[in-house]
Amino acid sequence: MATYPDNFMDQLVSLAKRRGFVFPSAEIYGGVASVWDFGPLGTLLKTNVRREWMRRFVYERSDIVPIESAILTKRQVLQASGHEGGFTDPLVECTVCHERFRADHDVPAAKDHTHQLTEAKQFNLMFRTHAGPVESDANMVYLRPETAQGMFVNFKLVADSMRMRPPFGIAQIGKSFRNEITPGNFIFRTREFEQGEIEFFVPPADADLWFKTWVEHWQEFFGHYGLTGDRIHLRAHESSELAHYSTATSDIEYEFPFGWSELAGIANRTDFDLKQHMDHSKQDLRWFDEATGEHVTPYVIEPTLGIDRAALAFLVHAFHVSDGTDGREAGEMVLKLHPRLAPVTAAVFPLVKKDGLPEIAETVMAKLRAANLGYVQYDASGSIGKRYRRHDEIGTPFCITVDGDSKTNHTVTVRHRDTLKQDIVAIDELVTYLQNLLA
């Protein structure tokens, strides 16, 4: 079991706010419970998580295509999927303080009274609104509680327009909304969050094989970007835990400071969703199998990831406070993020603000930006040591110093965040040098 210092999350949340990763939403007005704004560095981190997800599961494959479905969801879609009737949590309310709690969770004790709880009732987690000026059942819509349904209702259109047949997948990254009764744990459980989901449509006979394949893909994905060791594991659901439409589900769980929690999941959803939408819409969403001459409703393997949760897991895993034995002063904070996820890929420092060094640094920075290596930052404020510490805190893997040798030898010094190693690199070779490190 992983051990964390008692103040670990306090330190991480403080760093996230101070350095521009995550801010309380509308803080100047007192904030909104469990709603967060991502600052400049948090936005860059999430963008990099999205980019790597898209790169590995869309750009590098020929059997998955992306879509972007609407957030406002027609009521009939969520009636067919079962969300309107069954997407609920049990709710109890204290008749003294009128706070509400999930009945299936431990209710925290109040400071100044004993909770008097009502009988549990089912609370639907979806946000609803109305499309148009008149509020009526006829024009009621929901903010989608998941991205999946947009892929199911577009299955036939995607297959026909892109000339694809199972096995193939539809991928989507986007916002979802759930009116959680008891959200919390920083950005882990919020009412507005982002998902990266794939609906992978397969011949029914091949569903078990594809399920195992996607479990392996997910494990490899997280391992590649540094989530390894005893803080992460795969947990298969017991039969009693499975959703009624699933024959198999496994979660990638991460041990956060607040305990083991789901980071990503893989489910065999069978043909439930497409059949539900065919029954309700009266449209034929089957695929014609030319080999057998039959119309078949494909099974669906669903690998899904919480983008915000992944960002939090990467931050937790990367957060390090030096004990003074690693070449840093005790208490210095470092985010050891994978270089492809780090918000700032490289920072360029002129050693001094004179002797033409700022101009050379600007030229170096322009070369790196033109090479599309990620976000590159120019930093000339404070001593070199302060600049190193500042960029260690935000996870910048490479700090590049322009000094006197840059004028005479046309070289720069590249300092590595994790090892503190410093390499002398020719300016003309710098792009290739960093590309190799980022490969």
N, C-alpha and C positions, 0 to 999 in steps of 0.2 A: 504493500500500500504506500502510495506517495505521501511524503510529508511536506507541508508548507508552513512557513512562519505564520504566527497568529495574525500578523498585520499584512499578509501578502496581498489580499485583494484591495485593502485600503491604499497600499503603495501603488498598485497597478492602476487603480481608478484615478488616483491623484496624478500619476504620470500621464495617463490618457487625456485628462483635462488640461494639464499644464502644457503639454507638448502638442496639443491640437489633434488628438485622435478622436475623442468622443466628448460631446458636451450634453448636459441636460437640456432637453428641448424647451425653448421659451423660458430660460432660467430667469431673465429679468422680470418675468411675470410670475415667478414662483414655480415654474416648470409644469410638466404634464407627467403624471405617474407612469413610469415604465415606457416612456417615449424618449428617444435619444436622437440627437443630431450628430452626424459624423463630420468632424472638422477636416481641415486640409489633409493631414496625414492619415486619418482614418478613411477618408474617401480614396486616397491613393492605395492604401492597403486593400480595401475591398475591391477596388478596380483590378488590382493585381490578382486577387483570388479569382475573380470572375474571368479574367483573361487566361489564367492558367487552366481553369476548368474548361473554357471554350477551346483552348488550344489542344488539350489532351483528348477531349471527348467529341469535338466537332471538326476542327481544322485538320487534325491528323487522322481522321477516319473518313471513309466514304459511305458509311451506312447510317450516319446520324445527321439530321438537318435541324437548324434552329427556327423557332418562331417566336413571336411576341404577341400574346393574346391580350385582350382587354382586361382591365382591372374590374370595371363595372360588369357584373355578371347577371345575365338574364335569370329571373327567378326559376323558370322551368328547368334550367340546367342543374341547379342545385336541389331542386325537388327530385329530379331523376337520379342524381348521384346519391341521394339519401341525406344530404347535409341539412336540409331544412327540417326534416323530421327527426334526425338522430345525432346531429353534431352538437352534443350537449355535455355539460359537466354538472354534477350535483351541487347545488348552492344552498347554503344556510345563512341566515342573517341574525345578528345579535339585536334583540329588541331593546337593549339599553343604549348601545353606542351606534347601532345601525350599520356597523361594518359587515361586509359580506365575506364569506370564506367558502372554499371547496369542502364539501362534506367528506370527501374521501382522502383528505389530507389532515394532518394534525393541526388543530386550531391553536394559534399562539395565545398565551395568557394575556389578559389586559392588565394594565398597571394599576388602575384605580377601581375596578369592579370585576365581578364574575360574569362571564358571558352567559346570556340567556338566549339559547339558539332556537330558531324555528325548525319545523320539520323541513327536511331536504326537498327541494324541487329542482327540476331539470332546467338549466339555463342555456339557451342557444348562444354559441360563441360568435356568431356571424354579425358583422355590422351591416345594417340595411339602410337604404335611402331611397329616394324616388327620382326617376328620370323625367324631367319636365316640371312645369309649374304647379301641377295638381297632385296632391298626395292621395293616392288611392292604391288598392291592391293591384289594379291593372298595370300600373307603371312602377311597381316596387322592384328594385334591383338590390343586389348585395355587392359589397366589396369582397372580392374572392378570398376564401379562406385557405386556398392552396392554388398552385399554378397548374395542377394536373388536369383539371376539367377542360381547360382551354385546348389542351393537346388531344384529349379524347374527342371533343366535338369537331375538331379540325382534322381528325385522322384521315378521312376519305379524301378531303381536299388536298392535303399534303401528299398523300400517296399518289393521287392522280396527277397533280401539277408537277411533281418532281420525278414521276415515273419510277416509283419505289415500291417494292413488294417485301413482305416479311422474309427474313428478319431485317428490320430497320428501326431506327429510333427517331423520336422528336425531342429536341432539347429546348429548355426555356429557363432563363433567369429573370426573376422579377419579384415585385412586392406582393405579399399576402397580408391579410389582416384577421386577427382573432381577438375578440373581446375577452381576454383572459380574466378570470376571477382573481387569481393570485399570481400576477407576473412578478419577476424579480431576478436577483442575481445578475445585476448590471445588464449587459446586452444579451444575456442568454435567453431569457423568456420575456418577450415584449409583445405589445399589441400590434405593432407594425414591424414587419420583418421581411427579409429577402430569402428566397429559395432558389436553388439550382436543381432542377429536376429533369430527368430523362424518362420518357415512356418508351420502352423498347418492345416493339410488337414482334412476336415470334410464332411459328407454328406450334400448336399445343403440344405435340409430341416432343418438342425440343426445349420446353420451358424449364425443366429441371437443370439441364446443361447450361442454359443461359443464366439461370439464377446463380449457379456456382461461379460462372465466368465473371459476372458483375460483382460478386463478393470479392473476388481476387483483384479486379480493377480498382475497387474502392480502397482496399488495403494498400495496394501499390501506390495509389495517388497520395494518400496521407503520409505514407512512409517516405516518398520522394521529397516531400516538402518539410520533412523534419519531425513529424509526429510519430515517434518511435519509442520503444522502451515499455516500462511497466505502467505507464499512465494511459495507454490506449489498448483496447482489446475488442474482439468481435464477440457479440452475444446473440446466440440464436434464440428466438422466442419459443417458449413452451407452447404446446398445442392450445392450452387454456388462454393464452394471451393473444392468439391470432385474431385479426379482424375476420368477420364472417366471410369476406371475399378472398382471403389469402390462404394459400396452402403452405407458404413458407415466408418468414420474415427474419432478417438478421439486422442488428444495429451495430454500427461502429460507435463504441462508447469511449468517452475520455474522462479521466479522473480530474475534475476541476477542484479548486479549493473547497467548494461546497458539495463535493461528492461525485460519484459516477453518474454521467448523464449522456443522453443520446446526442451524437454529433452528426451522424448520417445514418441512412437506412437503405436496405434493399428488400423489396417485397415482390413476391409472385402474386399479382392481383387477379390471376386467371383471366377469364373473358367477361368478368362481372360488369365493368364500366361500359364497354361497348354494347353489351346486351341491354343494359339499363337505358342507354341513350337511344338504341334502336326501338325499344318498347315504347318509350315516351314520345319520341319524335316521329315515329313511323317511317324512318329513313333507313335504308339498307347500308350498313357500315361494314359488311363482310368483304373479304378479299377472295378473289377467284384464284384457286390453286390450279394452274394449267397442268401440273403433273398428274393430278388426280381427277381433274374435271369437276371439282366440287367448290362450292362457296363455303368459306371457313371464317369463323370469328376468331381472330388471333388472340393468344394469351399476351399478357403484358407483364414485363419485368420492370420494376420501378426503382432505380437508384436515385435517392434524393438527399440533398445536402442543405443545411442551413448556412447561408453565406455569413450572417452575423455571428452565428455560433462558431463557424470555422475561424473567422477573424479573431474571436475571443480565445479559442483554443490555441491558435498560433501565437497570440500575445502572451498567454499564460505560459506556454511551453518555452518561449524565447526569453521571458523576463528573468534576469539574473542580477543579483546584488553581489558585488565583489567582496570577498573576505580578505583582500589584500595580498593574496598569494599568486595572482595571475598577471602581475605586472601593472595592475591598477591600484589606486588607493582604496582602502576598505570603505564600503558604503557606496561606491560608484555604481550606477545602474547601467545595464546593457540590455538591449533587445537583440538576441541572436537569431533574428529572422532569416529564413532562406533568402538568398540574394534576389531571387525572382519575385519574392513577395514583399520585400522591404519597400516602404513608401518612397524613400529616396535611394536610388541605386548608387549614385556617386555624388560626392561633394567636392568642389574644386576650390582650393584655398590659394590666394597669393600670400607668400610668406610675409610681405610688407606691402603697404599701400603706396609704393613709389618704385623708382628705377625701372618702370615699364612692366613690372610683374602683373599688375591688374589687367593690362591689355593682353598679355600672353595668356593669363587665366581665362579671360573672356573668349579668346580664340580656341583654347582647349575645350571649354564648355560648349561652344558652338559645334565643334567636331563631334562631341559625344551626343549632343541633342540630335544632330543630323543623322547619326547612326541608329537612332531609335532604340537606345539601350534602356529606356525607362526615364523616370524623372530625375533630372540632374540639377543640383542646386549650387549656386555661387555663394560663398561665405567668406567674408573678409573681416568679420567683427570679433575682436578679442584675440588673445594669444592663441598659438597653435594648440596648446594643451587644452584650453577651454573649448576650442572648436571640436577637437577630437571627442571630448566628453559629451558635448552637446549632441554630436551625431551618433555616438554610441547609444545614448538614451533613446534615440528614435530609430535605431536599427540600421543606419547607413553602413553597408558592408565595405565600401571603398572610399577612402578620403585621399584626394590627389593634391599634393602641394607643389606649387610653382615657386621656385627659388632661383638663386643666382645661376645655378647650373642650367636652368631652363633657357637662359639667354645665351650662354656660351656653348653648351653641349646639346641643347634642344632635348632635354630630358625632364621628367617629372618624378616625384616620389609618390608611390602608391602604398598607403598604409591599410592593412587588413584588420577589420574590426575584431575578429575572433582570436587571431593569433598574435596580433600587434606586429606582425612581420612587415617590413618595409622593403619594397622593390623599386629599383631605379629602372624606368621604362622610357624609351624614346617616344617623343610626342607622336611621331608618324606611326608608331606601332601600338599606340595606346588603345585604339578602338578594337583591334584584333585581340589584344591582351585581355580586355574586359569581356569581349564576346566569348572567348574560350572559358572564362571563369563562370559565365552565366549560362553556358550551354546545358 
